[in-house]
Amino acid sequence: MNNDTLHIAEKKFSSRFLIGTGKFRNKAILKESILASHAEMVTVALRRIDLERHEENILAYIPNEITLLTNTSGARTAEEAVRIARLAKAAGQGNWIKIEVINDSKYLLPDNEETIKATRILAAEGFVVLPYVSPDLYVAKRLVDAGAAAIMPLGSFIGSNMGLKTRDFIKILVDEIKLPVIVDAGIGAPSHACEAMELGAAAVLVNTAIAIADNPPMLAKAFAQAVEAGRAGYLSGLPAQRPLGEASSPLTGFLFE
Amino acid sequence: MILTLNGQNIDLPDGLSLKDAVSRFTKTPEHVVTEINGKIVAHTAWEKTSLSANDTIELITFVGGG
């Protein structure tokens, strides 16, 4: 374990890169991508089993030591999110939950109010709750009060690959909220992930960009490298931007008078 | 007996146990979680839980997701 570990609840992670498991063309590519990225936490969802097709279970493709973060996708209310969380716990795969409560199918924006409600209920039941929300300072403060273990603010719309559109608002959360800030949604390129980490985010989650890339394992590795680079940039103390030029070479001893 | 399974009407043998019902539809029952009439039924109770006509059953498992 390096000495820049990510602490969430009772766990420590060496990797600050989380990968989502949705939309991959096939499960073998998913497994390759997870391994290439060295991710230590992945998201999964819960759905009704397909009664006609006995599909191979996705858990067979996720290495055992990886922390499963079950999302509550499909939930439209706090109540539905709570139900999904309890089902995830009953499935015996841990009690780490990403609360995702979405009511709009156009932008897939999270319902912050219902997310706060679900966080409060589930945290009280002992779940480790990582809520997916808009990067709003008041929402974040309420989530801290409600017992969230981290905050997952969106970078841009889920699946949009538009990058860190909410940059300035994520910066506010990084500066004002004591919990780990895990940027999630819309991260479409390694540079976006690097940017998020340079701002001071604790971690980044990527799903769509990797799943639909031409070469998912290669991109997964690139994202992991970008997260490391961005984190090192942040820790090393990035210099401020300047509006004027300042010479890099000495201003004395010129060869020409 | 007719009951509702994952939103579909389905005909299963009378008195079928939940355990036997689950194994008809999956090769990995250990990763399936079940509800009968809105209540989660723990794995340990599957064998001794018999299904009844008009029960609403949910068989749920993990899938890829972001």
Interface residues (C-beta under 8 A of the other chain):
Chain A: G20 T21 G22 K23 F24 K27 L30 T43 V44 A45 L46 R47 R48 I49 L51 H54 E56 N57 I58 L59 A60 L68 T70 N71 S73 R86 L87 A88 A90 A91 G92 Q93 I158 A185 L205 N207 T208
Chain B: L5 N6 G7 Q8 I10 F25 T26 K27 T28 E30 H31 V32 V33 E35 I40 A42 H43 E58 L59 I60 T61 F62 V63 G64 G65 G66
